[in-house]
């Protein structure tokens, strides 16, 4: 076991599970129990992984990526060597036994039609993309936010192939088919906000932010949208559609002392909310910004799935 140097040798039959295209997440708990989540289904118990295999896997990932894990730093955040799959792993003493979660990187980029089979909401999104609207895609974990985002970019590439796109994320999940794409990644020393400032200086036609989690990033993006850089995309974690605006307000309040709602509504043109579906992301609602002279902007429901 200690001499194992390949994924099949280290993980055994669990490596076969990782190769399945339907798999979304693999989680190994400290007790050795492994759960596998497949697209459109709840996590299901797969079986047991030997403690030594689990620990060897974590240390192998860390060593091969030049990171290393120790008693003082028993946490690894990175990728499985030679793959795009993301890993978050822990070793004692912060847990009773080695544990990890693998977020499998999807092999397939769905078209917008595959993501949203219903014509009415798809037409709304296609029109928003054509109009360079600023689109926020929200949903809970595993709802398909990045899947839909990639579908939008695939549509953009087919309709506006000359677009210069800059993407910013902390894990490589955005798949842009546009030839003129610059993909920026955060690091331990370079923040998303710093990359966003840099992106604004690189003559982008559109900017995509993988997921906004900080108020500083949100307000830098909002400022960009309001000052000549429209047509952006961003994803946001929210458990329900009514939670989206309060979530944005909470983030904005990290850097603003005044009411952020008018600024947010002035910048955000469309909010798409998703929930986990069985074969594709399930779009449940679309809100569109309504702006009239002399009246404060507001979000109104444009579509609700019946």
ZADO-1210 file (C-alpha; in nm, 4 decimals, padded with zeros to 6 digits):
<atoms>
<atom x="00.0000" y="00.0000" z="00.0000" code="UNK" pos="1"/>
<atom x="00.2770" y="00.2442" z="00.0921" code="UNK" pos="2"/>
<atom x="00.4361" y="00.1965" z="-00.2497" code="UNK" pos="3"/>
<atom x="00.1160" y="00.2679" z="-00.4421" code="UNK" pos="4"/>
<atom x="00.1678" y="00.5527" z="-00.6862" code="UNK" pos="5"/>
<atom x="-00.1462" y="00.5558" z="-00.9006" code="UNK" pos="6"/>
<atom x="-00.5059" y="00.6362" z="-00.8194" code="UNK" pos="7"/>
<atom x="-00.6390" y="00.2809" z="-00.8859" code="UNK" pos="8"/>
<atom x="-00.3665" y="00.1366" z="-00.6617" code="UNK" pos="9"/>
<atom x="-00.4420" y="00.3835" z="-00.3834" code="UNK" pos="10"/>
<atom x="-00.8228" y="00.3928" z="-00.3889" code="UNK" pos="11"/>
<atom x="-00.8917" y="00.0497" z="-00.5303" code="UNK" pos="12"/>
<atom x="-01.2441" y="00.0056" z="-00.6662" code="UNK" pos="13"/>
<atom x="-01.3393" y="00.3554" z="-00.5490" code="UNK" pos="14"/>
<atom x="-01.1324" y="00.4915" z="-00.8383" code="UNK" pos="15"/>
<atom x="-01.3807" y="00.3236" z="-01.0761" code="UNK" pos="16"/>
<atom x="-01.6603" y="00.5218" z="-00.9129" code="UNK" pos="17"/>
<atom x="-01.4660" y="00.8421" z="-00.9687" code="UNK" pos="18"/>
<atom x="-01.4563" y="00.7685" z="-01.3415" code="UNK" pos="19"/>
<atom x="-01.8369" y="00.7555" z="-01.3687" code="UNK" pos="20"/>
<atom x="-01.9671" y="01.0652" z="-01.5466" code="UNK" pos="21"/>
<atom x="-02.2846" y="01.0765" z="-01.3339" code="UNK" pos="22"/>
<atom x="-02.0898" y="01.1085" z="-01.0085" code="UNK" pos="23"/>
<atom x="-02.0919" y="01.4539" z="-00.8498" code="UNK" pos="24"/>
<atom x="-01.9365" y="01.4026" z="-00.5060" code="UNK" pos="25"/>
<atom x="-01.7546" y="01.1290" z="-00.3154" code="UNK" pos="26"/>
<atom x="-01.7273" y="01.1661" z="00.0618" code="UNK" pos="27"/>
<atom x="-01.5223" y="00.9406" z="00.2891" code="UNK" pos="28"/>
<atom x="-01.5973" y="00.9864" z="00.6592" code="UNK" pos="29"/>
<atom x="-01.3512" y="00.9313" z="00.9485" code="UNK" pos="30"/>
<atom x="-01.5155" y="00.5963" z="01.0260" code="UNK" pos="31"/>
<atom x="-01.4353" y="00.4778" z="00.6729" code="UNK" pos="32"/>
<atom x="-01.7892" y="00.4892" z="00.5357" code="UNK" pos="33"/>
<atom x="-01.8050" y="00.6292" z="00.1833" code="UNK" pos="34"/>
<atom x="-02.1032" y="00.8091" z="00.0332" code="UNK" pos="35"/>
<atom x="-02.1449" y="00.8774" z="-00.3371" code="UNK" pos="36"/>
<atom x="-02.3697" y="01.1449" z="-00.4804" code="UNK" pos="37"/>
<atom x="-02.4792" y="01.1112" z="-00.8407" code="UNK" pos="38"/>
<atom x="-02.6430" y="01.3831" z="-01.0463" code="UNK" pos="39"/>
<atom x="-03.0083" y="01.4240" z="-00.9561" code="UNK" pos="40"/>
<atom x="-02.9951" y="01.1861" z="-00.6589" code="UNK" pos="41"/>
<atom x="-02.9235" y="01.2058" z="-00.2887" code="UNK" pos="42"/>
<atom x="-02.5920" y="01.0736" z="-00.1532" code="UNK" pos="43"/>
<atom x="-02.5980" y="00.6944" z="-00.1136" code="UNK" pos="44"/>
<atom x="-02.3767" y="00.4691" z="00.0964" code="UNK" pos="45"/>
<atom x="-02.1162" y="00.3029" z="-00.1251" code="UNK" pos="46"/>
<atom x="-01.9198" y="00.0968" z="00.1240" code="UNK" pos="47"/>
<atom x="-01.6046" y="00.1182" z="00.3356" code="UNK" pos="48"/>
<atom x="-01.2605" y="00.2555" z="00.2595" code="UNK" pos="49"/>
<atom x="-00.9701" y="00.1280" z="00.4646" code="UNK" pos="50"/>
<atom x="-00.8231" y="00.3935" z="00.6945" code="UNK" pos="51"/>
<atom x="-00.4731" y="00.3386" z="00.5550" code="UNK" pos="52"/>
<atom x="-00.5950" y="00.3817" z="00.1975" code="UNK" pos="53"/>
<atom x="-00.7722" y="00.7045" z="00.2899" code="UNK" pos="54"/>
<atom x="-00.4670" y="00.8487" z="00.4638" code="UNK" pos="55"/>
<atom x="-00.2341" y="00.7394" z="00.1849" code="UNK" pos="56"/>
<atom x="-00.4640" y="00.9057" z="-00.0700" code="UNK" pos="57"/>
<atom x="-00.4588" y="01.2355" z="00.1208" code="UNK" pos="58"/>
<atom x="-00.0815" y="01.2349" z="00.1665" code="UNK" pos="59"/>
<atom x="-00.0279" y="01.1341" z="-00.1970" code="UNK" pos="60"/>
<atom x="-00.2432" y="01.4237" z="-00.3198" code="UNK" pos="61"/>
<atom x="-00.0572" y="01.6680" z="-00.0966" code="UNK" pos="62"/>
<atom x="00.2892" y="01.5404" z="-00.1883" code="UNK" pos="63"/>
<atom x="00.2232" y="01.5259" z="-00.5622" code="UNK" pos="64"/>
<atom x="00.0928" y="01.8820" z="-00.5619" code="UNK" pos="65"/>
<atom x="00.3818" y="02.0134" z="-00.3531" code="UNK" pos="66"/>
<atom x="00.1682" y="02.0964" z="-00.0528" code="UNK" pos="67"/>
<atom x="00.2242" y="01.8456" z="00.2244" code="UNK" pos="68"/>
<atom x="00.0128" y="01.7774" z="00.5325" code="UNK" pos="69"/>
<atom x="00.1449" y="01.7663" z="00.8876" code="UNK" pos="70"/>
<atom x="00.0157" y="01.7435" z="01.2423" code="UNK" pos="71"/>
<atom x="00.0304" y="02.1230" z="01.2590" code="UNK" pos="72"/>
<atom x="-00.1416" y="02.1645" z="00.9218" code="UNK" pos="73"/>
<atom x="-00.3615" y="01.8545" z="00.8833" code="UNK" pos="74"/>
<atom x="-00.5849" y="01.9978" z="00.6105" code="UNK" pos="75"/>
<atom x="-00.5408" y="01.9606" z="00.2346" code="UNK" pos="76"/>
<atom x="-00.7345" y="02.1718" z="-00.0149" code="UNK" pos="77"/>
<atom x="-00.6475" y="02.1038" z="-00.3755" code="UNK" pos="78"/>
<atom x="-00.6900" y="01.8611" z="-00.6613" code="UNK" pos="79"/>
<atom x="-00.6297" y="01.4977" z="-00.7333" code="UNK" pos="80"/>
<atom x="-00.2966" y="01.4987" z="-00.9207" code="UNK" pos="81"/>
<atom x="-00.3411" y="01.4828" z="-01.2951" code="UNK" pos="82"/>
<atom x="-00.7149" y="01.5527" z="-01.2768" code="UNK" pos="83"/>
<atom x="-00.9434" y="01.8557" z="-01.2426" code="UNK" pos="84"/>
<atom x="-01.1270" y="01.6960" z="-00.9485" code="UNK" pos="85"/>
<atom x="-01.1278" y="01.9049" z="-00.6307" code="UNK" pos="86"/>
<atom x="-01.0407" y="01.7543" z="-00.2911" code="UNK" pos="87"/>
<atom x="-01.0916" y="01.8773" z="00.0636" code="UNK" pos="88"/>
<atom x="-00.9248" y="01.6432" z="00.3121" code="UNK" pos="89"/>
<atom x="-00.8450" y="01.6289" z="00.6834" code="UNK" pos="90"/>
<atom x="-00.6236" y="01.4163" z="00.9047" code="UNK" pos="91"/>
<atom x="-00.6006" y="01.3769" z="01.2829" code="UNK" pos="92"/>
<atom x="-00.5875" y="01.5552" z="01.5225" code="UNK" pos="93"/>
<atom x="-00.8711" y="01.7705" z="01.3828" code="UNK" pos="94"/>
<atom x="-01.0751" y="01.4553" z="01.3046" code="UNK" pos="95"/>
<atom x="-01.0854" y="01.1036" z="01.4500" code="UNK" pos="96"/>
<atom x="-00.9671" y="00.9509" z="01.1253" code="UNK" pos="97"/>
<atom x="-00.8723" y="01.0514" z="00.7713" code="UNK" pos="98"/>
<atom x="-01.1632" y="01.1914" z="00.5745" code="UNK" pos="99"/>
<atom x="-01.2099" y="01.3656" z="00.2424" code="UNK" pos="100"/>
<atom x="-01.4627" y="01.4964" z="-00.0065" code="UNK" pos="101"/>
<atom x="-01.4004" y="01.4814" z="-00.3795" code="UNK" pos="102"/>
<atom x="-01.5959" y="01.7185" z="-00.5997" code="UNK" pos="103"/>
<atom x="-01.5905" y="01.5542" z="-00.9407" code="UNK" pos="104"/>
<atom x="-01.5331" y="01.7855" z="-01.2356" code="UNK" pos="105"/>
<atom x="-01.7984" y="01.7203" z="-01.4988" code="UNK" pos="106"/>
<atom x="-01.6759" y="01.5819" z="-01.8302" code="UNK" pos="107"/>
<atom x="-01.9684" y="01.7246" z="-02.0234" code="UNK" pos="108"/>
<atom x="-02.0769" y="02.0796" z="-02.0953" code="UNK" pos="109"/>
<atom x="-02.4513" y="02.0850" z="-02.1538" code="UNK" pos="110"/>
<atom x="-02.6127" y="02.3153" z="-02.4047" code="UNK" pos="111"/>
<atom x="-02.8513" y="02.5795" z="-02.2796" code="UNK" pos="112"/>
<atom x="-03.1363" y="02.3768" z="-02.4308" code="UNK" pos="113"/>
<atom x="-03.0264" y="02.0684" z="-02.2368" code="UNK" pos="114"/>
<atom x="-03.0008" y="02.2717" z="-01.9163" code="UNK" pos="115"/>
<atom x="-03.3388" y="02.4382" z="-01.9647" code="UNK" pos="116"/>
<atom x="-03.5736" y="02.2278" z="-02.1792" code="UNK" pos="117"/>
<atom x="-03.8652" y="02.4689" z="-02.1243" code="UNK" pos="118"/>
<atom x="-03.8725" y="02.7193" z="-02.4083" code="UNK" pos="119"/>
<atom x="-04.0143" y="03.0204" z="-02.2223" code="UNK" pos="120"/>
<atom x="-03.7417" y="03.0656" z="-01.9580" code="UNK" pos="121"/>
<atom x="-03.4721" y="02.9668" z="-02.2069" code="UNK" pos="122"/>
<atom x="-03.5858" y="03.2408" z="-02.4449" code="UNK" pos="123"/>
<atom x="-03.5657" y="03.4914" z="-02.1578" code="UNK" pos="124"/>
<atom x="-03.2085" y="03.3932" z="-02.0770" code="UNK" pos="125"/>
<atom x="-03.1023" y="03.3933" z="-02.4422" code="UNK" pos="126"/>
<atom x="-03.2487" y="03.7427" z="-02.4841" code="UNK" pos="127"/>
<atom x="-03.0701" y="03.8606" z="-02.1694" code="UNK" pos="128"/>
<atom x="-02.7397" y="03.7265" z="-02.3000" code="UNK" pos="129"/>
<atom x="-02.7936" y="03.9016" z="-02.6334" code="UNK" pos="130"/>
<atom x="-02.8737" y="04.2291" z="-02.4543" code="UNK" pos="131"/>
<atom x="-02.5598" y="04.2025" z="-02.2353" code="UNK" pos="132"/>
<atom x="-02.7692" y="04.1864" z="-01.9204" code="UNK" pos="133"/>
<atom x="-02.5935" y="04.1145" z="-01.5929" code="UNK" pos="134"/>
<atom x="-02.7111" y="03.7698" z="-01.4862" code="UNK" pos="135"/>
<atom x="-02.6937" y="03.6238" z="-01.1370" code="UNK" pos="136"/>
<atom x="-02.7457" y="03.2473" z="-01.1095" code="UNK" pos="137"/>
<atom x="-02.8455" y="03.1362" z="-00.7596" code="UNK" pos="138"/>
<atom x="-02.9227" y="02.8060" z="-00.5931" code="UNK" pos="139"/>
<atom x="-02.8232" y="02.5671" z="-00.3188" code="UNK" pos="140"/>
<atom x="-02.5230" y="02.3349" z="-00.3282" code="UNK" pos="141"/>
<atom x="-02.5537" y="02.0849" z="-00.6124" code="UNK" pos="142"/>
<atom x="-02.8360" y="02.2716" z="-00.7864" code="UNK" pos="143"/>
<atom x="-02.6388" y="02.3094" z="-01.1088" code="UNK" pos="144"/>
<atom x="-02.5347" y="02.6753" z="-01.0972" code="UNK" pos="145"/>
<atom x="-02.2049" y="02.6154" z="-01.2746" code="UNK" pos="146"/>
<atom x="-02.3706" y="02.3715" z="-01.5140" code="UNK" pos="147"/>
<atom x="-02.6138" y="02.6424" z="-01.6254" code="UNK" pos="148"/>
<atom x="-02.3375" y="02.9023" z="-01.6360" code="UNK" pos="149"/>
<atom x="-02.1361" y="02.6808" z="-01.8688" code="UNK" pos="150"/>
<atom x="-02.4461" y="02.6307" z="-02.0831" code="UNK" pos="151"/>
<atom x="-02.4856" y="03.0087" z="-02.1063" code="UNK" pos="152"/>
<atom x="-02.1235" y="03.0454" z="-02.2146" code="UNK" pos="153"/>
<atom x="-02.1698" y="02.7760" z="-02.4766" code="UNK" pos="154"/>
<atom x="-02.4680" y="02.9708" z="-02.6121" code="UNK" pos="155"/>
<atom x="-02.2643" y="03.2921" z="-02.6032" code="UNK" pos="156"/>
<atom x="-01.9862" y="03.1274" z="-02.8016" code="UNK" pos="157"/>
<atom x="-02.2320" y="03.0175" z="-03.0698" code="UNK" pos="158"/>
<atom x="-02.3948" y="03.3607" z="-03.1036" code="UNK" pos="159"/>
<atom x="-02.1080" y="03.6014" z="-03.0254" code="UNK" pos="160"/>
<atom x="-01.7870" y="03.4058" z="-03.0928" code="UNK" pos="161"/>
<atom x="-01.5745" y="03.7212" z="-03.1009" code="UNK" pos="162"/>
<atom x="-01.6378" y="03.7928" z="-02.7303" code="UNK" pos="163"/>
<atom x="-01.3355" y="03.8474" z="-02.5072" code="UNK" pos="164"/>
<atom x="-01.4153" y="03.6741" z="-02.1795" code="UNK" pos="165"/>
<atom x="-01.2339" y="03.6828" z="-01.8473" code="UNK" pos="166"/>
<atom x="-01.3308" y="03.4278" z="-01.5837" code="UNK" pos="167"/>
<atom x="-01.2432" y="03.4459" z="-01.2143" code="UNK" pos="168"/>
<atom x="-01.2829" y="03.1562" z="-00.9725" code="UNK" pos="169"/>
<atom x="-01.1154" y="02.9754" z="-00.6866" code="UNK" pos="170"/>
<atom x="-01.1665" y="02.6279" z="-00.8326" code="UNK" pos="171"/>
<atom x="-01.1525" y="02.5510" z="-01.2041" code="UNK" pos="172"/>
<atom x="-01.5141" y="02.4705" z="-01.2909" code="UNK" pos="173"/>
<atom x="-01.6019" y="02.7268" z="-01.5579" code="UNK" pos="174"/>
<atom x="-01.5709" y="02.5822" z="-01.9088" code="UNK" pos="175"/>
<atom x="-01.5549" y="02.8550" z="-02.1717" code="UNK" pos="176"/>
<atom x="-01.5595" y="02.7483" z="-02.5378" code="UNK" pos="177"/>
<atom x="-01.4752" y="03.1043" z="-02.6457" code="UNK" pos="178"/>
<atom x="-01.1341" y="03.1280" z="-02.8109" code="UNK" pos="179"/>
<atom x="-01.0583" y="03.4670" z="-02.6554" code="UNK" pos="180"/>
<atom x="-01.0823" y="03.3603" z="-02.2914" code="UNK" pos="181"/>
<atom x="-00.8520" y="03.4410" z="-02.0011" code="UNK" pos="182"/>
<atom x="-00.9080" y="03.2193" z="-01.6966" code="UNK" pos="183"/>
<atom x="-00.7913" y="03.3668" z="-01.3655" code="UNK" pos="184"/>
<atom x="-00.7549" y="03.1606" z="-01.0479" code="UNK" pos="185"/>
<atom x="-00.7203" y="03.2756" z="-00.6898" code="UNK" pos="186"/>
<atom x="-00.4347" y="03.1572" z="-00.4702" code="UNK" pos="187"/>
<atom x="-00.3344" y="03.1787" z="-00.1056" code="UNK" pos="188"/>
<atom x="-00.1897" y="03.5235" z="-00.1738" code="UNK" pos="189"/>
<atom x="-00.4061" y="03.6564" z="-00.4594" code="UNK" pos="190"/>
<atom x="-00.7701" y="03.7247" z="-00.3730" code="UNK" pos="191"/>
<atom x="-01.0712" y="03.7191" z="-00.6015" code="UNK" pos="192"/>
<atom x="-01.1133" y="04.0938" z="-00.5541" code="UNK" pos="193"/>
<atom x="-00.7549" y="04.1551" z="-00.6667" code="UNK" pos="194"/>
<atom x="-00.8105" y="03.9409" z="-00.9753" code="UNK" pos="195"/>
<atom x="-01.1321" y="04.1272" z="-01.0508" code="UNK" pos="196"/>
<atom x="-00.9491" y="04.4603" z="-01.0413" code="UNK" pos="197"/>
<atom x="-00.6891" y="04.3120" z="-01.2772" code="UNK" pos="198"/>
<atom x="-00.9593" y="04.1765" z="-01.5085" code="UNK" pos="199"/>
<atom x="-01.1100" y="04.5225" z="-01.5489" code="UNK" pos="200"/>
<atom x="-00.7773" y="04.6403" z="-01.6920" code="UNK" pos="201"/>
<atom x="-00.7620" y="04.3672" z="-01.9560" code="UNK" pos="202"/>
<atom x="-01.0269" y="04.5020" z="-02.1952" code="UNK" pos="203"/>
<atom x="-01.2906" y="04.2346" z="-02.1292" code="UNK" pos="204"/>
<atom x="-01.6184" y="04.2255" z="-02.3169" code="UNK" pos="205"/>
<atom x="-01.7643" y="04.0221" z="-02.0318" code="UNK" pos="206"/>
<atom x="-01.6507" y="03.9081" z="-01.6883" code="UNK" pos="207"/>
<atom x="-01.7613" y="03.5889" z="-01.5163" code="UNK" pos="208"/>
<atom x="-01.7155" y="03.5361" z="-01.1422" code="UNK" pos="209"/>
<atom x="-01.7445" y="03.1712" z="-01.0386" code="UNK" pos="210"/>
<atom x="-01.9093" y="03.2331" z="-00.7035" code="UNK" pos="211"/>
<atom x="-01.9272" y="03.5479" z="-00.4966" code="UNK" pos="212"/>
<atom x="-01.8773" y="03.4898" z="-00.1235" code="UNK" pos="213"/>
<atom x="-01.7377" y="03.8230" z="-00.0041" code="UNK" pos="214"/>
<atom x="-01.8838" y="04.1707" z="00.0108" code="UNK" pos="215"/>
<atom x="-01.5715" y="04.3309" z="-00.1312" code="UNK" pos="216"/>
<atom x="-01.5859" y="04.1110" z="-00.4404" code="UNK" pos="217"/>
<atom x="-01.9583" y="04.1728" z="-00.4837" code="UNK" pos="218"/>
<atom x="-01.9260" y="04.5501" z="-00.4670" code="UNK" pos="219"/>
<atom x="-01.6259" y="04.5583" z="-00.7019" code="UNK" pos="220"/>
<atom x="-01.8303" y="04.3537" z="-00.9485" code="UNK" pos="221"/>
<atom x="-02.1367" y="04.5759" z="-00.9039" code="UNK" pos="222"/>
<atom x="-01.9229" y="04.8826" z="-00.9664" code="UNK" pos="223"/>
<atom x="-01.7887" y="04.7221" z="-01.2843" code="UNK" pos="224"/>
<atom x="-02.1404" y="04.6426" z="-01.4032" code="UNK" pos="225"/>
<atom x="-02.2472" y="05.0010" z="-01.3375" code="UNK" pos="226"/>
<atom x="-01.9470" y="05.1602" z="-01.5092" code="UNK" pos="227"/>
<atom x="-01.9224" y="05.0160" z="-01.8566" code="UNK" pos="228"/>
<atom x="-01.8658" y="04.6410" z="-01.8133" code="UNK" pos="229"/>
<atom x="-02.2115" y="04.4851" z="-01.8620" code="UNK" pos="230"/>
<atom x="-02.2952" y="04.1351" z="-01.9745" code="UNK" pos="231"/>
<atom x="-02.1454" y="03.9627" z="-01.6736" code="UNK" pos="232"/>
<atom x="-02.2337" y="03.6381" z="-01.5013" code="UNK" pos="233"/>
<atom x="-02.1970" y="03.5462" z="-01.1357" code="UNK" pos="234"/>
<atom x="-02.3192" y="03.2594" z="-00.9187" code="UNK" pos="235"/>
<atom x="-02.4411" y="03.2836" z="-00.5605" code="UNK" pos="236"/>
<atom x="-02.5256" y="03.0260" z="-00.2970" code="UNK" pos="237"/>
<atom x="-02.8836" y="03.0654" z="-00.1716" code="UNK" pos="238"/>
<atom x="-03.1309" y="02.8078" z="-00.0447" code="UNK" pos="239"/>
<atom x="-03.4418" y="02.9766" z="-00.1858" code="UNK" pos="240"/>
<atom x="-03.5334" y="03.2518" z="-00.4298" code="UNK" pos="241"/>
<atom x="-03.6564" y="03.4897" z="-00.1541" code="UNK" pos="242"/>
<atom x="-03.3190" y="03.4473" z="00.0158" code="UNK" pos="243"/>
<atom x="-03.1190" y="03.5864" z="-00.2777" code="UNK" pos="244"/>
<atom x="-03.1628" y="03.9591" z="-00.2187" code="UNK" pos="245"/>
<atom x="-03.1117" y="03.9390" z="00.1615" code="UNK" pos="246"/>
<atom x="-02.7991" y="03.7324" z="00.0919" code="UNK" pos="247"/>
<atom x="-02.6690" y="04.0036" z="-00.1409" code="UNK" pos="248"/>
<atom x="-02.7546" y="04.2703" z="00.1152" code="UNK" pos="249"/>
<atom x="-02.5670" y="04.0807" z="00.3848" code="UNK" pos="250"/>
<atom x="-02.2578" y="04.0537" z="00.1666" code="UNK" pos="251"/>
<atom x="-02.2761" y="04.4194" z="00.0654" code="UNK" pos="252"/>
<atom x="-02.3086" y="04.5271" z="00.4285" code="UNK" pos="253"/>
<atom x="-01.9564" y="04.3947" z="00.4870" code="UNK" pos="254"/>
<atom x="-01.8237" y="04.7000" z="00.3017" code="UNK" pos="255"/>
<atom x="-02.1135" y="04.9495" z="00.2941" code="UNK" pos="256"/>
<atom x="-02.2735" y="05.1431" z="00.5775" code="UNK" pos="257"/>
<atom x="-02.5614" y="05.2678" z="00.3621" code="UNK" pos="258"/>
<atom x="-02.8530" y="05.0721" z="00.2167" code="UNK" pos="259"/>
<atom x="-02.7028" y="04.8618" z="-00.0675" code="UNK" pos="260"/>
<atom x="-03.0334" y="04.7650" z="-00.2306" code="UNK" pos="261"/>
<atom x="-03.0554" y="05.0549" z="-00.4820" code="UNK" pos="262"/>
<atom x="-02.6998" y="04.9897" z="-00.6016" code="UNK" pos="263"/>
<atom x="-02.7587" y="04.6148" z="-00.6283" code="UNK" pos="264"/>
<atom x="-03.0822" y="04.6599" z="-00.8210" code="UNK" pos="265"/>
<atom x="-02.9253" y="04.9138" z="-01.0530" code="UNK" pos="266"/>
<atom x="-02.6541" y="04.6665" z="-01.1485" code="UNK" pos="267"/>
<atom x="-02.8329" y="04.3299" z="-01.1511" code="UNK" pos="268"/>
<atom x="-03.0621" y="04.2725" z="-01.4496" code="UNK" pos="269"/>
<atom x="-03.1681" y="03.9110" z="-01.4041" code="UNK" pos="270"/>
<atom x="-03.1733" y="03.6610" z="-01.1184" code="UNK" pos="271"/>
<atom x="-03.2168" y="03.2955" z="-01.2137" code="UNK" pos="272"/>
<atom x="-03.2914" y="03.0527" z="-00.9323" code="UNK" pos="273"/>
<atom x="-03.2277" y="02.6789" z="-00.9595" code="UNK" pos="274"/>
<atom x="-03.2954" y="02.3712" z="-00.7557" code="UNK" pos="275"/>
<atom x="-03.1488" y="02.0265" z="-00.7983" code="UNK" pos="276"/>
<atom x="-03.3132" y="01.8344" z="-01.0810" code="UNK" pos="277"/>
<atom x="-03.2920" y="01.4698" z="-01.1854" code="UNK" pos="278"/>
<atom x="-03.1356" y="01.5029" z="-01.5299" code="UNK" pos="279"/>
<atom x="-03.0421" y="01.8714" z="-01.5425" code="UNK" pos="280"/>
<atom x="-03.0646" y="02.1873" z="-01.3292" code="UNK" pos="281"/>
<atom x="-03.4282" y="02.2700" z="-01.2565" code="UNK" pos="282"/>
<atom x="-03.5026" y="02.6370" z="-01.3098" code="UNK" pos="283"/>
<atom x="-03.7756" y="02.7469" z="-01.0700" code="UNK" pos="284"/>
<atom x="-03.7934" y="03.1230" z="-01.1219" code="UNK" pos="285"/>
<atom x="-03.6568" y="03.4246" z="-01.3047" code="UNK" pos="286"/>
<atom x="-03.6668" y="03.7761" z="-01.1638" code="UNK" pos="287"/>
<atom x="-03.6013" y="04.0779" z="-01.3849" code="UNK" pos="288"/>
<atom x="-03.5057" y="04.4290" z="-01.2780" code="UNK" pos="289"/>
<atom x="-03.7673" y="04.6934" z="-01.3518" code="UNK" pos="290"/>
<atom x="-03.6346" y="05.0480" z="-01.3797" code="UNK" pos="291"/>
<atom x="-03.8539" y="05.3496" z="-01.4487" code="UNK" pos="292"/>
<atom x="-03.7533" y="05.7180" z="-01.4357" code="UNK" pos="293"/>
<atom x="-03.8513" y="05.8729" z="-01.1052" code="UNK" pos="294"/>
<atom x="-03.9020" y="05.5359" z="-00.9358" code="UNK" pos="295"/>
<atom x="-03.6582" y="05.3175" z="-00.7432" code="UNK" pos="296"/>
<atom x="-03.5532" y="05.0014" z="-00.9289" code="UNK" pos="297"/>
<atom x="-03.7105" y="04.6759" z="-00.8178" code="UNK" pos="298"/>
<atom x="-03.7016" y="04.3063" z="-00.8971" code="UNK" pos="299"/>
<atom x="-04.0189" y="04.1566" z="-01.0377" code="UNK" pos="300"/>
<atom x="-04.1087" y="03.7967" z="-01.1122" code="UNK" pos="301"/>
<atom x="-04.0791" y="03.7275" z="-01.4845" code="UNK" pos="302"/>
<atom x="-04.1205" y="03.3510" z="-01.4733" code="UNK" pos="303"/>
<atom x="-04.2208" y="03.0874" z="-01.2183" code="UNK" pos="304"/>
<atom x="-04.2185" y="02.7181" z="-01.3007" code="UNK" pos="305"/>
<atom x="-04.5698" y="02.5836" z="-01.2642" code="UNK" pos="306"/>
</atoms>
